[in-house]
Amino acid sequence: MGNGEWKMGNGAWGMGILKRGKGKGGKGKGKIFLLSLPFPFTLYPFPLFKKPNAQCPITNYQFPIPNAQFPIPHYPLPITHYLLPIPNMNNLCYNMLLGQVNIASLGHFNPLAIAFFFVFVISSLGITYWAAKHTKTTSHFYTAGGNISGFQNGLALAGDFMSAASFLGIAGLVALNGFDGLIYSIGFLVGWPIVMFLIAEPLRNLGKYTFADVLAYRLRQTPVRIAAAIGTLSVISFYLIAQMVGAGELIKLLFGFEYELAVVIVGCVMMAYVIFGGMIATTWVQIIKAILLLGGTILLAILVLARFGFNPIALFAAAADKYTGVLAPGKQVSDPWDAISLGMSLMFGTAGLPHILMRFYTVPDAKAARNSVTYATAFIGAFYLLTFILGFGAMVLVGQDAIKQIGTGGNMAAPMLAQFLGGDAFLGFIAAVSFATILAVVAGLTLSGAAALSHDLWVNVVRKGHANETEQLRVARFATVLLGALAIILGILFKGQNVAYMVGLAFAIAASGNFPALLMSMLWRRFTTNGAVASMLVGTFSSLVLIYLSPTIQVTILKHDAAIFPLKNPGLISIPLAFIVGIVVSLLHSEQQAEDKFAEVENRIHIGSEG
């Protein structure tokens, strides 16, 4: 048996197997070989050789077919076996037509894919109905009553973190830009040790519902909570853009709906989850979604690697052969300062994401919080390693031109790869998993935004802590509707943007506006209320202004010739600026009450407190 390679019209390489068969007919008819194709393709028989002969001195032979036509049907087919009369194998000569990946079925009504999609949506709504019966208090609504175990919370953290940016965005970035997509894979992952060693345990011991509780523990409530809410809502807004853009493109791919209608549908379903189910429903949707996403990603990666003898090097070599420069940096992030800025944002941003920080209040104690980070890091690490395989697999097997035809941001690379490898059934499964991914993350984001509006602003600023349970729940649900409407509007405005890139901007705002103040409030005795407010506001607004002045807004969206601020990501400027402003303002005006309470904060960080 020998291995063979063929190249399709889009330059994709695949593996075939030649099996020696018995000769048929009389003299001069040649040996018959069986060509096993692990692709769901139909092969049309046509004459390959003018003069077949019976001589075949080589039994194991690796051969190229430079121009083969493999029409891709719109439904999965079994492995096709095609009988070829092979001539003298020292003089192989093929003359076939160039083939193309067929994307005609994408964006049209797809019953099988839609069936998978509805199974997930109906199942998750069932979870929401069950959770609604158990969501009676604000503690249930925000933190599931603190009854989630470390392992469950680890899965839910992974489900909350592995967003549309991770699955759809990174795969698309790698498929279109190659090596540079790796900075997102690694950057999203390396923030977790910071969360584990600096944030998780103190946050669980000091807070109740939001990270602003930690700041307000020894600082003045009103100004700190207002500033924290501004930072939280800014992060959530950019994060929501990414999820809604991914969701809109996905629904359009499955149903053929207009993008804008697709975004509205997703926004409405998400609001139903959060309004009725709260954190209990959100947690279980995130757990189920994490299991499905890890399973789907592993299966997709296995199918990709199977085409290349389970050798990633062969996959990368095929990519380099097909597109020049994809294994070298510089296609997506060409400026070294931009690379550093993006890396800083991704690394420190995780520790400032409000919907991630909020999850540490769902566990019973600090030990469970640490355990949940350990589990989450393991799940997330495995997942991000696989996204690189998916990206290069889509680049090689589907092709960049086909991916760009569906969406300029490349966000549909993974679903297209799924259809290529397993037909509509696999597309339906991966699309349902992608939709689960988006809904779970949007639900978590909306919940943290609702907590900022209702718990931080309404209850503690407007009502000075004197709001009953019924009023708090009503305000939280009203805030959810407002955030859902905001998500729909932003999703429509930012149509066509790559979702991983948009989340990179959200990380920059979190790293600038939330992380410096949170860290200094827990570790620095002389940190003051004015320092915290100044740090959060300067970090948030400087990152927002620099994003507006960056090439993304000025050149890509507003179509100007050049941008005032040269970097695509503001983290290199805004993160140090937030630290510097917080330190300087705190040193200018001391705050005795904050210093006096620091010993209590230190004690509680390490020992914790019941209730």
C-alpha positions in Angstrom: 0.0 0.0 0.0 1.3 3.5 -0.8 0.3 6.9 0.3 -0.6 9.6 -2.3 -1.3 13.3 -2.2 -3.5 15.4 -4.4 -4.0 19.1 -4.6 -7.4 20.6 -5.1 -8.2 23.8 -6.9 -7.9 25.9 -3.7 -4.5 24.4 -3.0 -5.6 22.1 -0.2 -3.6 18.9 0.3 -5.2 15.6 1.4 -4.1 12.0 1.8 -5.2 9.0 -0.3 -4.3 5.3 -0.2 -3.5 3.1 -3.1 -4.3 -0.5 -2.7 -3.1 -3.2 -5.1 -5.9 -5.0 -6.8 -6.3 -7.7 -9.4 -5.9 -7.0 -13.1 -9.0 -7.3 -15.1 -9.3 -8.2 -18.8 -6.6 -9.5 -21.0 -3.2 -8.3 -22.0 -2.5 -4.6 -21.8 -5.4 -3.8 -19.5 -3.0 -3.0 -16.6 -3.1 -3.6 -12.9 -6.2 -2.3 -11.0 -5.5 -0.2 -7.8 -8.0 0.9 -5.3 -7.9 4.6 -4.4 -9.4 5.1 -0.9 -10.5 8.7 -0.4 -11.1 9.8 3.2 -13.0 12.8 1.8 -16.8 13.0 1.4 -16.3 13.5 -2.3 -17.8 12.1 -5.4 -15.3 11.1 -8.1 -16.3 11.2 -11.7 -14.7 8.4 -13.8 -12.9 9.7 -16.8 -9.9 8.4 -18.8 -6.6 9.1 -17.0 -4.2 7.3 -19.3 -4.2 6.8 -23.0 -2.0 3.7 -22.9 -2.3 1.6 -19.8 0.1 -1.4 -19.6 0.5 -4.4 -17.4 3.9 -3.5 -16.1 3.9 -2.1 -12.5 7.3 -2.6 -10.9 6.7 -0.4 -7.9 4.1 -1.7 -5.3 4.5 1.2 -2.8 4.5 4.6 -4.4 3.9 8.1 -3.2 2.5 10.1 -6.1 1.1 13.7 -6.6 -2.1 14.6 -8.5 -1.5 18.3 -9.1 -4.9 19.1 -10.6 -7.8 16.9 -9.5 -11.5 17.6 -9.5 -13.4 16.5 -6.4 -16.9 18.0 -6.4 -18.1 18.5 -2.8 -21.8 17.5 -2.4 -24.1 19.2 0.1 -24.6 16.0 2.1 -22.2 13.6 3.8 -21.1 10.6 1.7 -19.3 7.5 2.8 -15.6 7.0 1.8 -15.5 6.7 -2.0 -13.5 3.9 -3.6 -12.5 4.5 -7.2 -10.9 1.8 -9.3 -7.9 3.2 -11.3 -5.9 1.3 -14.0 -2.4 2.4 -13.1 0.2 2.4 -15.9 4.0 2.2 -15.6 4.4 4.1 -12.3 7.6 5.7 -13.4 5.6 7.8 -15.8 2.5 8.9 -14.0 0.7 11.6 -16.0 -2.6 13.2 -15.0 -4.7 15.7 -16.8 -7.8 16.6 -14.7 -9.7 19.8 -14.3 -9.1 22.2 -11.4 -11.6 21.8 -8.5 -13.0 24.3 -6.0 -14.5 24.1 -2.5 -18.3 24.4 -2.9 -19.8 26.9 -0.5 -23.2 27.2 -2.2 -25.0 25.4 0.6 -23.8 27.9 3.2 -26.2 30.7 4.0 -29.2 28.8 2.8 -31.9 26.8 4.7 -30.1 23.8 6.2 -32.6 21.5 7.9 -30.0 19.1 9.5 -27.9 21.9 10.9 -31.0 23.7 12.2 -32.2 20.6 13.9 -29.0 20.4 16.1 -29.4 24.1 16.7 -33.0 23.9 18.0 -32.1 20.8 20.2 -29.6 23.0 22.1 -31.8 26.1 22.3 -34.8 24.1 23.6 -32.6 22.2 26.1 -31.1 25.4 27.4 -34.5 27.0 27.7 -35.6 23.9 29.7 -32.6 24.6 32.1 -33.8 28.2 32.4 -37.3 27.1 33.3 -35.9 24.8 36.0 -33.5 27.5 37.3 -36.3 30.1 37.4 -38.0 28.1 40.1 -34.9 28.2 42.2 -34.1 31.9 41.6 -35.9 33.6 44.5 -33.3 36.0 45.9 -30.6 38.3 44.7 -28.0 35.8 45.9 -29.5 33.2 43.6 -29.8 35.7 40.8 -26.2 36.9 41.0 -24.2 34.0 42.5 -26.4 30.9 42.4 -26.5 31.0 46.2 -22.7 30.2 46.4 -23.5 26.5 46.0 -21.4 25.7 42.9 -18.5 23.3 43.5 -14.9 24.0 42.4 -15.0 21.5 39.5 -18.4 22.8 38.3 -17.2 26.4 38.6 -14.0 25.5 36.7 -16.1 24.2 33.8 -18.4 27.2 34.0 -15.4 29.6 34.1 -14.0 27.8 31.0 -17.4 28.1 29.4 -17.6 31.7 30.3 -14.1 32.5 29.0 -14.1 30.3 25.8 -16.1 32.8 23.9 -17.0 33.4 20.2 -13.6 35.1 20.1 -11.9 31.9 21.1 -13.6 29.4 18.9 -14.7 31.5 15.9 -12.4 34.5 16.1 -9.0 32.8 16.7 -9.7 30.0 14.1 -10.6 32.8 11.6 -7.5 34.9 12.5 -5.2 31.9 12.1 -6.9 30.8 8.9 -6.5 34.3 7.3 -3.2 35.4 9.0 -1.4 32.3 10.1 1.2 32.6 12.9 -0.1 35.9 14.2 -3.3 34.3 15.5 -1.1 32.5 18.0 -0.7 35.7 20.0 -4.4 35.6 20.8 -4.3 31.9 21.7 -1.4 32.3 24.1 -2.4 35.7 25.4 -5.9 34.6 26.4 -4.4 31.7 28.3 -1.5 33.4 30.2 -3.7 35.7 32.1 -5.0 32.8 34.2 -1.9 32.3 36.5 -2.4 36.0 37.5 -6.0 35.3 38.3 -5.0 32.3 40.3 -2.2 33.7 42.4 -3.3 37.4 42.8 -7.1 37.6 42.4 -9.2 34.5 43.0 -8.8 34.0 46.8 -8.9 37.6 47.9 -11.8 38.3 45.7 -13.9 35.5 47.1 -13.0 36.5 50.7 -13.6 40.2 50.3 -16.6 40.6 48.0 -20.2 39.6 47.7 -21.6 40.1 44.1 -19.2 42.3 42.1 -15.5 43.2 42.1 -16.5 46.7 43.2 -17.4 45.1 46.6 -13.6 44.5 47.1 -12.8 48.2 46.3 -15.6 49.4 48.5 -14.5 47.2 51.5 -12.1 49.9 52.8 -12.7 52.8 50.4 -15.7 55.2 50.2 -18.7 53.4 48.6 -20.3 55.9 46.3 -17.4 57.2 44.2 -15.7 53.8 43.9 -18.9 52.0 42.8 -19.7 54.7 40.2 -16.2 54.5 38.7 -16.3 50.6 38.8 -19.7 50.5 37.1 -18.4 52.8 34.3 -15.4 50.5 33.8 -17.5 47.3 33.9 -20.1 48.6 31.4 -17.3 49.7 29.0 -15.7 46.3 29.1 -19.0 44.5 28.7 -20.0 46.7 25.7 -16.9 45.8 23.7 -17.2 42.2 24.7 -20.8 42.1 23.7 -19.9 43.4 20.2 -17.7 40.4 19.6 -20.3 37.9 20.7 -23.2 39.5 18.8 -21.2 39.8 15.6 -20.3 36.1 15.8 -23.9 35.2 16.6 -25.3 37.2 13.7 -22.9 35.6 11.2 -23.6 32.2 12.6 -27.4 32.5 12.4 -27.1 33.9 8.9 -24.9 30.9 7.9 -27.5 28.5 9.2 -30.8 30.1 8.3 -30.0 32.5 5.6 -31.5 35.3 7.6 -30.3 38.9 7.2 -27.5 39.6 9.6 -29.4 42.3 11.4 -32.4 40.0 12.0 -30.0 37.3 13.3 -28.5 39.7 15.8 -32.0 40.7 17.1 -33.0 37.0 17.5 -29.8 36.2 19.5 -30.3 39.2 21.8 -33.9 38.2 22.6 -33.0 34.6 23.4 -30.1 35.7 25.6 -32.4 38.1 27.6 -34.8 35.3 28.2 -32.0 33.2 29.8 -30.8 35.9 32.2 -34.1 37.6 33.1 -35.7 34.3 34.2 -32.8 32.0 35.1 -30.2 34.3 36.6 -26.8 32.8 37.6 -28.2 29.3 38.2 -29.3 29.0 34.5 -26.2 30.8 33.3 -23.9 28.5 35.2 -25.4 25.3 33.9 -25.6 26.6 30.3 -21.9 27.5 30.6 -21.0 24.0 32.0 -22.9 22.2 29.2 -21.5 24.6 26.6 -17.9 24.0 27.9 -18.3 20.2 27.5 -19.8 20.5 24.1 -17.2 23.0 22.9 -14.3 20.9 24.2 -15.8 17.8 22.6 -16.5 19.4 19.3 -13.1 21.1 19.1 -11.3 17.8 19.9 -13.3 16.0 17.3 -12.7 18.7 14.7 -8.9 18.7 15.4 -8.7 14.9 15.1 -10.5 15.0 11.7 -8.1 17.7 10.5 -4.9 15.9 11.7 -6.2 12.6 10.3 -5.7 14.2 6.8 -2.1 14.8 7.6 -1.1 11.5 9.2 -1.7 13.0 12.7 1.4 15.1 12.1 0.9 18.8 12.8 4.2 19.6 11.0 2.7 18.2 7.8 -0.3 20.5 8.3 1.9 23.6 8.8 4.1 22.6 5.8 1.0 22.3 3.6 -0.1 25.8 4.8 3.3 27.2 4.0 3.2 25.6 0.6 -0.2 27.0 -0.2 0.2 30.6 1.2 3.6 32.3 1.6 4.5 33.8 4.9 1.8 32.2 7.1 4.3 30.6 9.4 6.1 34.0 10.1 4.8 36.8 12.3 3.8 40.1 10.8 0.5 39.6 8.8 -1.9 40.6 11.6 0.5 42.3 14.1 3.3 43.9 12.1 4.5 46.5 14.7 6.5 45.1 17.6 5.0 47.7 19.9 1.5 46.6 18.9 2.5 43.0 19.7 3.6 44.1 23.2 0.5 46.2 23.7 -1.8 43.4 22.7 0.1 40.9 24.9 -0.2 43.1 27.9 -3.9 43.6 27.4 -4.6 39.9 27.0 -2.4 38.9 30.0 -3.7 41.5 32.5 -7.2 41.9 31.1 -8.4 38.4 32.3 -7.9 39.6 35.9 -10.2 42.6 35.2 -13.1 41.0 33.3 -16.2 41.5 35.4 -18.1 38.4 34.2 -15.1 36.2 35.1 -14.5 37.9 38.5 -18.2 37.5 39.3 -17.9 33.7 39.0 -15.7 33.4 42.1 -18.7 34.4 44.3 -20.6 31.3 43.2 -18.4 28.9 45.1 -18.7 28.3 48.9 -15.1 29.3 49.9 -11.6 30.4 48.8 -10.3 26.9 48.4 -13.1 26.1 45.9 -12.2 29.4 44.1 -8.6 28.3 43.7 -9.6 24.8 42.6 -12.0 26.2 40.0 -9.1 28.3 38.5 -6.9 25.2 38.3 -9.6 23.3 36.5 -10.5 26.2 34.2 -6.8 26.7 33.3 -6.5 23.1 32.3 -9.6 23.1 30.1 -8.8 26.5 28.5 -5.2 25.5 27.9 -6.2 22.4 26.0 -8.8 24.3 24.0 -6.4 27.0 22.9 -3.8 24.5 21.7 -6.5 23.0 19.5 -7.8 26.3 18.0 -4.4 26.6 16.2 -5.0 23.3 14.5 -8.5 24.4 13.5 -7.2 27.6 12.0 -4.5 26.1 9.9 -6.9 23.2 9.0 -9.4 25.7 7.6 -6.6 27.6 5.8 -5.4 24.5 4.0 -8.6 22.5 3.5 -11.2 25.2 3.0 -9.0 28.0 1.7 -8.9 31.7 2.5 -10.9 32.8 -0.5 -13.8 30.6 0.4 -13.7 31.8 4.1 -13.7 35.5 3.0 -16.7 34.9 0.8 -18.8 34.1 3.9 -17.4 36.9 6.0 -14.4 39.3 5.8 -13.5 38.8 9.4 -13.0 35.0 8.9 -15.3 34.2 11.8 -17.0 31.3 10.0 -13.8 29.4 9.3 -14.5 26.7 11.9 -18.1 26.0 10.9 -17.0 25.9 7.2 -14.2 23.4 8.2 -16.8 21.3 10.0 -19.0 21.1 6.9 -16.0 20.3 4.8 -15.0 17.4 7.1 -18.4 16.0 8.1 -21.1 17.5 6.0 -24.2 19.2 7.2 -24.6 17.0 10.3 -21.2 18.1 11.6 -21.9 21.7 10.6 -25.1 21.6 12.6 -23.3 20.2 15.7 -20.5 22.8 15.5 -22.9 25.6 14.8 -25.1 24.6 17.8 -21.9 24.5 19.9 -20.8 27.9 18.6 -24.3 29.3 19.4 -24.1 27.8 22.8 -20.7 29.4 23.3 -22.1 32.8 22.4 -25.3 32.5 24.5 -23.4 31.4 27.5 -20.9 34.2 27.3 -23.5 36.9 26.5 -25.6 35.6 29.5 -22.6 35.9 31.8 -21.7 39.4 30.4 -25.2 40.6 30.8 -25.5 39.3 34.3 -22.3 41.1 35.4 -23.6 44.3 33.7 -26.9 44.0 35.4 -25.1 43.5 38.7 -23.1 46.7 38.1 -26.2 48.7 37.3 -28.5 47.3 40.0 -26.2 46.2 42.9 -23.4 48.8 42.5 -25.4 51.8 41.3 -29.0 51.4 42.3 -28.8 49.6 45.6 -25.5 51.1 47.0 -25.4 54.5 45.4 -29.0 55.6 44.8 -30.8 53.7 47.6 -27.8 53.7 50.0 -28.2 50.0 50.7 -31.9 50.2 51.6 -33.5 48.2 48.8 -35.5 45.0 49.5 -35.0 41.7 47.6 -38.0 42.3 45.3 -36.8 45.7 44.3 -33.3 44.5 43.7 -34.5 41.7 41.4 -36.8 44.0 39.5 -34.0 46.5 38.9 -31.6 43.7 37.9 -34.0 42.3 35.3 -34.7 45.8 33.9 -30.9 46.4 33.6 -30.7 43.1 31.7 -33.2 44.4 29.1 -31.2 47.6 28.7 -28.0 45.7 28.2 -29.7 43.3 25.7 -30.9 46.3 23.6 -27.3 47.7 23.8 -25.9 44.4 22.6 -28.2 44.3 19.6 -27.4 47.9 18.6 -23.6 47.4 18.9 -23.7 44.0 17.1 -25.4 45.7 14.1 -23.0 48.7 14.1 -19.8 46.6 14.1 -20.8 44.1 11.4 -17.8 42.4 9.7 -15.2 42.9 12.4 -13.2 39.9 13.6 -14.5 38.8 16.9 -11.2 37.9 18.5 -9.8 41.4 17.7 -12.9 43.1 19.2 -12.4 41.0 22.4 -8.8 42.1 22.5 -10.0 45.6 22.8 -12.3 44.6 25.7 -9.4 43.0 27.4 -7.4 46.3 27.0 -10.2 48.2 28.7 -10.4 45.6 31.5 -6.6 45.7 32.0 -6.6 49.5 32.1 -9.8 50.3 34.0 -10.4 47.5 36.4 -7.2 45.5 37.1 -4.8 48.3 38.5 -7.4 49.6 41.0 -8.4 46.0 42.1 -4.8 44.9 42.6 -3.7 48.1 44.5 -6.7 48.1 46.7 -5.8 44.6 48.0 -2.0 45.0 48.2 -1.1 48.6 48.9 -1.9 50.2 52.3 -1.7 53.8 51.1 -4.2 53.4 48.2 -7.0 55.9 48.6 -10.6 56.4 47.3 -9.4 59.3 45.1 -6.6 57.1 43.7 -8.9 54.3 42.9 -11.5 56.5 41.2 -8.7 58.3 39.2 -7.1 55.0 38.2 -10.3 53.5 37.0 -11.6 56.5 35.1 -8.3 57.4 33.5 -7.6 53.7 32.6 -11.1 53.3 31.1 -11.4 56.6 29.2 -7.8 56.6 28.0 -8.2 53.2 26.5 -11.6 54.2 24.9 -10.1 57.4 23.4 -7.1 55.6 22.1 -9.3 52.9 20.6 -11.3 55.6 18.8 -8.1 57.2 17.5 -6.6 53.8 16.4 -6.5 52.4 12.9 -9.4 50.1 13.7 -11.9 53.0 14.0 -10.3 55.7 11.9 -9.2 53.6 8.9 -11.3 50.4 8.9 -14.7 51.8 10.0 -14.5 55.6 9.3 -12.5 55.1 6.1 -9.9 57.8 6.9 -6.5 57.7 5.2 -4.6 57.4 8.5 -5.0 57.2 12.3 -3.9 59.6 14.9 -2.8 56.8 17.3 -0.7 54.3 15.5 -1.3 51.2 17.7 -4.3 49.0 17.2 -4.4 48.1 20.9 -4.0 50.8 23.6 -2.8 48.6 26.4 0.9 49.7 26.2 -0.1 53.2 27.1 -3.4 52.9 29.1 -2.3 50.2 31.5 0.9 51.9 32.9 -1.0 55.2 32.9 -3.8 53.8 35.1 -1.2 52.5 37.6 0.8 55.8 37.6 -2.3 57.9 38.1 -3.6 55.7 40.9 -0.2 55.9 42.7 0.3 59.6 42.3 -3.2 60.6 43.3 -3.0 58.4 46.4 0.3 59.8 47.4 -0.9 63.4 47.0 -3.8 63.0 49.5 -3.7 60.3 52.2 -6.9 58.7 53.6 -6.6 57.6 57.2 -9.8 55.4 57.2 -8.6 53.4 54.2 -5.2 52.9 55.8 -6.7 51.8 59.2 -8.9 49.2 57.5 -6.0 47.7 55.5 -5.1 45.4 58.3 -8.6 44.0 58.3 -8.4 43.5 54.5 -5.1 41.6 54.8 -6.5 39.4 57.5 -9.7 38.6 55.5 -7.8 38.0 52.3 -5.9 35.1 53.9 -8.4 33.8 56.4 -11.7 34.7 54.9 -15.0 35.3 56.8 -18.2 33.4 57.1 -21.0 35.3 55.4 
